[in-house]
Amino acid sequence: MRVCANLPPAARDVRLDLFRGLANWAIFLDHIPHEVLSWITTRNYGFSDAADLFVFISGYTAAFVFGRVMIERGYLAAALRLTRRALQLYGAHILVVVVYIAVIAGVSRELHDPNDLNQFNVAVFISKPLWEFAQALALRYRPVNLDVLPLYILLLGTFAPALWLMVRKPTLTLAGSMAVYLAGRHFGWNLPTSPSGVWYFNPFAWQFLFFLGAWIAVGGAQAIQPIVRTRTVFWLAIIYLVFALVVTTVHSPGLGHFLPAWMLEPFDPNDKTNLAPYRIVHLMALAVVVTRFLPADSPVLRWRSLTPMIRCGQNSLQVFCIGIVLSFCAHAAIEQSLDSVWVQIFVGTAGVLLMTIGAYYRTWSKQRHRMRPSHARLGDIA
């Protein structure tokens, strides 16, 4: 089969970094119980949230980067690059699991608060450390808030064969992904976790959002552009976003139910585990509206005030891992302050600042690393 992919220009789309950085900040804030700053994140104003955005962008980026490698250098080169990246993610996940558990156990012991061990699913690890560590290596055990990275590892690690078909038959591949999504929801497919339960992000469902992002990267965006750019689709997206805002808001504590029960029932509870269809539609509606007002060449993307968020998006893995550990530290500080609003604001702001510092340090480290071979070559020439 011949290659049919229509990849975007090789230049980096800064919007991807911007919104991936935004997703990392939002995930950090959403992971902190009783955090007042989490009210600014998208989960409070619509059906989808930062996790949906993260997985969608991950699919787009994977197809954009590794699809180009596959077209230019062949399947084996792309498969090796995908495997290497998946192993990097896997190593980072295991490391953050160990650090996260150690931080939770240490803080819980110092503060004499054993409830955190149960609340964050660490007590089971302490009771059977060798067994649960083996389960962690198999991606079957994870503490609370460490669910999205195993999903990403699984999707990326199994993406090579699908990418081969995606660059040749993109629409057929997306249709197959949708078939798995529908079958998974209908038959209740999921993967088990230890000691009991299933994956919080059901891979059979969430893979569709990943593949949707990949499909858009390899040519789907150009194919649907004439439709998406119409005024009708734009206003339908606006109407749906307003509807999602109203439905989500009336479910907030203290606001009561201002809509009929029959209208709210399909969205209560918001099915995140199995990626309810209205979450996908909500994310697509957001994409339609945002890309209309923020094109790839927008001067807004050069604002200095957005640079920290862009840096966090460019170093997403490191920022995510830092945010996971800091989210528990922030939770412990808020608990000790008896939910003080000022402490909530301080730890939320401090956490975002530390994540940003980590991103800038990572950028500096990568730039320094790239300079070393050049210096060595100049030395050899001299």
SEFIVO-948767 format. One record per residue: residue in one letter; x, y, z of N, C-alpha, C in turn. Coordinates in steps of 0.1 Angstrom, whole numbers, plus 5000, padded with zeros to 4 digits. Example, Ala and Ser with C-alpha at 12.3 -4.5 7.8 and 13.67 -1.06 7.14 Angstrom:
<recs>
A513249435078512349555078513249675078/S512849785071513749895071512950005079/
</recs>
This chain:
<recs>
M500849885000500050005000500950125000/R500550224992501350354992500950445003/V501950525007501750625017500650735013/C499650755022498650855019498650965029/A499550965038499551065049499951205043/N499251305049499551445045499951515058/L501151495062501651555075501751705074/P501551775085501751915085503251955083/P503552075080504952115079505852075091/A507052055089507952005099508152105110/A507852225108508052325119507152295131/R507652325142506952295155505752385157/D504652325160503452405162503452435177/V503652565180503852605194502552585202/R501352585195500152565202500052435209/L500752325204500752195210501552205223/D502652275223503452295236502652375246/L501952485241501152575250500152495257/F499352415249498252345256498652225263/R499752165260500252055268500852105281/G501452225281501852285293500652325302/L499552375296498352405303497752285309/A497752175302497252045307498051995319/N499352015319500151975330499852055342/W499752185341499352275352498052235358/A497052205349495752175353495652035360/I496451945355496451805361497051825375/F498051905377498651925390497651985400/L496952085396495952145404494752055407/D494351985397493151895399493451775408/H494751745409495151635418495251665433/I495051795436495151845450493751855455/P493351765465492051785471491951915478/H490751975477490452105484491452215480/E491752225467492552325462491652435455/V491652555460490752655454491152695440/L492452685437492952725423492452625413/S492052505417491552405407490252445401/W489652555407488352595401488652675387/I489852705384490152775372490352665360/T490452535363490752445353489452405345/T489652345334488552325324487552225329/R487952135338486952025343485752085350/N485852205355484752265361483752345352/Y484152345339483352425330482952355317/G483052215317482652135306482851995309/F482651905299482651765301484051705300/S484951765292486351715291487251785301/D488451735303489351805312490751795306/A491751815315493151815310493651685305/A493051575311493551435307493151415292/D491951455288491451435275492451515265/L492751635269493651725261494951655260/F495551605271496851545271496951425262/V495951335262495951215254495751255239/F494851345236494651385222495951445216/I496651535224497851595219498951495218/S498951395227499951285226499851205213/G498551175209498351105197498751185185/Y498451315185498851405174500351405173/T501051425184502451445184503151315180/A502651195184503251065181503151045166/A501951075160501851055145502651155138/F502751275142503451385136504951355136/V505551315147506951285148507351155142/F506751045147507150915143506550875129/G505450935125504950915112505950965101/R506551085104507551135095508751045094/V509150995106510250905106509950775098/M508750725099508350605092508350635077/I507850745072507750775058509150795052/E510050865060511350905054512450795056/R512350715067513350625071512850475072/G511550455071511050315071510450275084/Y509750165084509050115095509950085107/L511050015104511949965115512550085123/A512950195116513450315123512350375132/A511150385127510050445135509750355147/A509650225144509350125155510350135166/L511650145163512750155173512650285180/R512350395173512150525180510950525190/L509850465186508750445194509050365206/T509750255204510050165215510950235225/R511950305220512850385229512150485237/R511150555231510450655238509550595248/A508850485245508050415254508850365266/L510050315264510850275275511350395284/Q511550505278511850625286510650665295/L509450655289508250685297508150585308/Y508350455305508250345315509250365326/G510450395323511450425333511050545342/A510550645336510150765344508950725353/H508050645348506850605356507350525368/I508150425366508650345377509350425388/L510150525383510950605392509950695400/V508950755394508050845401507150765410/V506850635407506050555416506850535429/V508150495428508950475440509050605448/V509350715441509550845448508150885455/Y507150865447505750905452505350825465/I505550695464505250615476506150655488/A507450675485508350715496507950845503/V507550945494507051075500505751055508/I504850985502503550965509503750895523/A504550785522504850705534505550785545/G506550865540507350945549506551055556/V505751125548504951235553503851185562/S503251075558502251015566502750975580/R503950915580504550875593504950995602/E505451105595505851225603504651295608/L503551295601502351365605501451285613/H501751155615500951055622499551055615/D499551045602498251045595498150925586/P497850805591497750685583496650685572/N495750775573494650785564495150805549/D496250885548496750915535497250785528/L497750685536498150565530497050495523/N495850495529494750435522494150515511/Q494150645514493550745504494250745491/F495650725491496450725479496850585475/N496250485480496450345476497950305478/V498450345489499850315493499950205503/A498850195512498850095522499049955517/V498449925506498549785500499949755495/F500649865491502049845487502949815499/I502749885510503549865522503349735528/S502049675527501749545532502449435524/K502549455511503149355502504049425492/P505249475497506049555488506649485476/L507149365477507749295466506649255456/W505549205460504449165451503949285444/E503649395451503049515444504049585436/F505349575439506349635430506449555417/A506249425418506249345406504949385398/Q503849405404502649455398502849595391/A503649675398503949805393504749795380/L505649705380506449685368505649635356/A504549565359503649515349502549615346/L502649735352501649845350500249815356/R500249715366498949675372498749745385/Y499749795391499649865404500150005402/R499350105407499850245408499050315419/P499750405426499150485436498050585429/V497250645437496250735432496950855425/N496450895414496851005405497950965395/L498350835395499350795386498750705375/D497650745369496950665360497250695345/V497450825342497550865328498850825322/L499950815329501250785323501250635319/P500750535327500650395322499850385309/L498750465308497950465296498750515284/Y499550615286500350675275501450575271/I502050505281503050405278502450295270/L501350245274500650135266500350175252/L499750295250499350335237500650355228/L501650425233502850445225503550315222/G503650225232504350105230503750005220/T502450025218501749935208501350015195/F501950135193501450215183502150185169/A503250125169504050105156503250035145/P502649915148501849855137500649945132/A499950005142498850095138499350215130/L500550265133501050385126501350345112/W501850225110502150175096500950185087/L499750135093498550145086497950285085/M498250365096497650495097498250585085/V499550575082500050655072499650615058/R499050495057498650445044497050445042/K496450415053494950415053494450485065/P494650615066494250685079492850665083/T491950685074490450675078490050535082/L490650435075490350295078490850265092/T492050315095492650295109491750365120/L491350485117490450555127489150475128/A488650425118487350345119487550225127/G488750155126489050035134489150075149/S489750195151489850245165488550275171/M487650335163486250355168485550225171/A485750125162485149995165485549935178/V486849945181487349895194486749985205/Y486650115203486050205214484550165216/L483850145206482350105208482249965214/A483049875209482949735215483449735229/G484449815233484949815246483849875256/R483149975251482150035260480949945261/H480549875250479349795249479649665258/F480749605256481049475263481749495277/G482049615280482749635293484149595294/W484849595283486249555283487049655291/N488049605298489049685305490149595310/L491249655315492349575320492349575335/P492749465341492749465356493849535362/T493649585375494749645383494849565396/S495949585403496249525415496049625427/P495449575438495049435441493649395435/S492849495432491549465425491149595418/G490249565409489749685401490149685387/V489949795380490349805366491049935364/W491549955352492250085349491250195349/Y491750305356490850425357490650485343/F491750485334491650525320491550395312/N490350355309490150235301490850245288/P491950165286492750175273491850145261/F490850055262490050025250489150145246/A488950235255488150355252489050475249/W490050495257490950615255491850605243/Q492050485238492850475226492250555214/F490850565214490250635203490650785203/L490750845215491150985215492550995210/F493450905214494750905209494850895194/F494050795189494050775174493350895167/L492450955173491851075167492851185165/G493651205175494751305174495751265163/A496051135162496951085152496351105138/W495051075137494451085124494451235119/I494151325128494251465124495651505120/A496651445126498051485123498451435109/V497951315105498351255092497551295080/G496651395082495851435071494351465074/G493951425085492551445089492151595090/A493151675095492851815096492551875083/Q493351845072493151895059491851845053/A491451725056490251665050489051725056/I489051765068487751815074487751965075/Q488852025070489052175071487852245064/P487352215052486252285046484952285055/I484852175062483652165071483852235084/V484952215090485252275103485252425103/R485652485092485852625090484452695087/T483452625085482152685082481552755095/R480752855092480152925103479152835111/T478452745104477552655110478252575121/V479352505117480052425127480552505138/F481052625135481552715146480552745156/W479352785152478252815161477652695168/L477652575161477252455168478252425179/A479552445177480552425187480352515199/I480052645196479752745207478552695215/I477552665208476252615215476552495224/Y477352405219477552285227478452315239/L479452405237480252445249479452515259/V478552595255477652665265476752565272/F476252475265475452365271476252285281/A477452245277478352175287478652255299/L478852385297479052475308477952475318/V476752485313475552495321475352365329/V475452255321475252115328476252095339/T477552125336478552105346478352195358/T477952325355477852415366476652385375/V475552335370474452305379474752185387/H475752105384476051995392477052035403/S477552155403478452205413477752215427/P478352185438477752195451477152335454/G475952335459475452465464474652535453/L474752495440474052565430472652505426/G472452375431471152315428471052265414/H469852215411469652165397468652255391/F469052335381468252425374467752365360/L468152255357467752185344466952065348/P466052025339465251905342466151775344/A465651685352466451565355466751485343/W465751485333465951395321467051455313/M467351585314468351645306469751625312/L469751615326471051595333471451455334/E470551365334470751225337471851165328/P471851185314472951125306474351165310/F474551275317475851335320476251315335/D475451245342475651225356475651075360/P476751015364478051085365478751105351/N479751195351480551215339481451095337/D481151005327481950885326483350905320/K484250925329485650945325486350815322/T486150715330486850595328486650535314/N485450535309485150475296485050585285/L485450705288485550815278484150825271/A483250885279481850905273481950985260/P481150955250481151025237481051175239/Y480251225249480051375250481351435254/R482251365260483651425264484451445251/I484351355242485051365229484551485221/V483251495220482551605213482951735219/H482951735233483351865239484751905236/L485651815236487051845233487151895218/M486451825209486451865195485852005193/A484852035201484252165200485252275205/L485952245216486952335221488052355210/A488452255203489452265193488952345181/V487752335177487152415167487252565170/V486852595182486752735186488152795189/V489052715195490352765198491152795186/T491152695176491952705164491452815155/R490152855157489552965149490153095154/F490353115167490853235173492353235175/L492953115174494453105177495053025166/P495253085154495953005143497452985147/A498052895140499452855143500452975142/D500153075134501053195132500553315140/S499753295150499153405158500353475166/P500353605166501353675174501153655189/V499953605193499753575207500753475212/L501153385204502053275208503453325211/R503653445207505053505210504953595223/W503853595230503753675242504653615252/R505453695259506353645270505653585281/S504453625284503653575295503253425293/L503253385280502953245277504153155277/T505353215277506553135276506753025286/P506453055299506552945309505652825307/M504452855302503552745299504052665287/I504652735277505152665265506352585269/R507252635278508352555283507952435290/C506852445298506352325305505852215295/G505252265284504752175273505852105266/Q506952175264508152125257508852025265/N508652025278509351925287508251855295/S507251805288506051755295506251645304/L507151545301507351435310507851475323/Q508951555323509551595335508651675344/V507851765337506951855344505851775350/F505351675343504251585348504751515361/C505951455360506451375372506651465384/I507151585382507351685393506051715399/G505051745390503751785395503051675403/I503251545399502651435407503151435421/V504451445423504951445437504551575444/L504551685438504251815444502751815448/S501951745440500451755443500151685457/F500951585461500751525474501251615485/C502451675482503051765492502051885495/A501451935484500452045485499251995493/H498851875491497651815498497951805513/A499151765516499551745530499651885537/A500151985530500252125536498852175538/I497952155529496552205530495852135542/E496052005543495451935555495951985568/Q497252015569497852065581497352205585/S496952285574496452415577494952425579/L494352305579492852295581492152365569/D492652335557492052395545492052545544/S493052605549493252745548493352795533/V492552885529492452935516493852995511/W494453065520495753125517496853015515/V496752915522497752805520497352735507/Q496152715504495752665491496352745479/I496152875480496652965470498252955469/F498852955481500352955481500852825475/V500352705480500952575475500652555460/G499452595456499152585442500052665433/T500252795437501152885430502552835430/A503052795442504352745444504652625436/G503652535435503852415427503952435412/V503152525407503252565393504652635390/L505052715400506352785398507552675398/L507452575407508552475407508452395395/M507352365390507252285377507852365366/T507552495366508152585355509652595356/I510152605369511652605371512252475366/G511552365368512052235364512052225348/A511052285342511052295327512152375322/Y512452495328513452575323514852515325/Y515052445336516252375339516452265328/R515352195325515452085315515852135302/T515252255298515552315285517052355285/W517552415296518952455296519852335296/S519452225302520252105303520352045289/K519252045281519251985268520152075258/Q520052205260520852295251522252275254/R522652265267524052235270524552105265/H523652005266524051875261524351875246/R523451945238523651955224524952025220/M525352115228526552195225527852115227/R527852015235529051945239529651875226/P528951805218529551735206530151845197/S529551955196530152065187531452105192/H531552125206532852165212533952065210/A533451935211534451825209534951825195/R534051845185534551845171535451955168/L535152075174536052195172537452165178/G537452095189538652065195539451965187/D538751865181539451775172540051845160/I539251935154539752005143541052095146/A540952155158542052245162543252155164/
</recs>
